[in-house]
Structure formats: structure tokens, C-alpha cells
């Protein structure tokens, strides 16, 4: 089994206002709180939702 690592988005800014994704592509977390809760996701569904503006304010 491959170990799980976290990758920060290349869009992350100096303040760390971003998300991180596991290399196993099944969890995301707030990069400002690396020891906090994680969210289990289906990455392809999540990416499609972002592309379609489902999380825009």
C-alpha cells in the first residue's frame, strides 16, 4: 500500500489560504490547519463541482 502524503495547491498564497489533497486522491483539508479535520471526497466529482461554480460565493 502506498503511503499517504499531502500536496498543497499550486494556487496557494503566502498566507496559506488553500486546500491540500492527499496523493491517494480521497481526502482534502484546510492548509492552514494541517492537524485539523479532513473531508473524504470523490476528487473527480469535487473538481467538476468547482469547475461548474458550485462553491462560488
C-alpha positions as CSV (number, residue, x, y, z in Angstrom):
1,X,0.0,0.0,0.0
2,X,1.3,3.5,-0.9
3,X,1.8,5.9,1.9
4,X,-0.5,8.9,2.0
5,X,1.1,12.4,1.5
6,X,-0.5,15.8,1.3
7,X,0.1,18.2,-1.6
8,X,-0.7,21.9,-1.3
9,X,-2.3,23.5,-4.3
10,X,0.0,25.5,-6.6
11,X,-2.5,28.3,-6.3
12,X,-1.8,28.7,-2.5
13,X,-0.7,32.1,-1.4
14,X,1.8,33.3,1.2
15,X,-0.9,33.1,3.9
16,X,-1.7,29.5,3.1
17,X,-5.3,30.2,2.2
18,X,-5.7,27.0,0.3
19,X,-6.6,23.3,0.4
20,X,-4.4,20.3,0.4
21,X,-5.2,17.0,-1.3
22,X,-3.8,13.5,-0.5
23,X,-1.8,11.7,-3.0
24,X,-4.4,8.9,-2.8
25,X,-7.0,11.5,-4.0
26,X,-9.5,10.7,-1.4
27,X,-9.2,13.5,1.2
28,X,-8.9,17.3,1.4
29,X,-8.0,19.6,4.2
30,X,-7.5,23.3,5.0
31,X,-3.8,24.0,4.6
32,X,-3.9,26.5,7.5
33,X,-4.9,23.7,9.8
34,X,-2.9,20.6,8.8
35,X,-3.8,18.7,12.1
36,X,-7.5,19.6,11.8
37,X,-10.3,17.6,10.3
38,X,-10.2,16.2,6.8
39,X,-13.0,15.8,4.3
40,X,-13.4,12.5,2.4
41,X,-14.1,13.3,-1.3
42,X,-14.6,11.7,-4.7
43,X,-12.0,14.0,-6.3
44,X,-13.4,13.9,-9.9
45,X,-16.8,14.9,-8.6
46,X,-15.4,17.6,-6.4
47,X,-13.3,19.0,-9.3
48,X,-16.4,19.1,-11.6
49,X,-18.4,20.9,-8.9
50,X,-15.6,23.5,-8.6
51,X,-15.4,24.0,-12.4
52,X,-19.2,24.5,-12.5
53,X,-19.1,27.2,-9.8
54,X,-20.9,25.2,-7.1
55,X,-18.6,26.8,-4.4
56,X,-18.6,30.4,-5.8
57,X,-20.0,33.0,-3.5
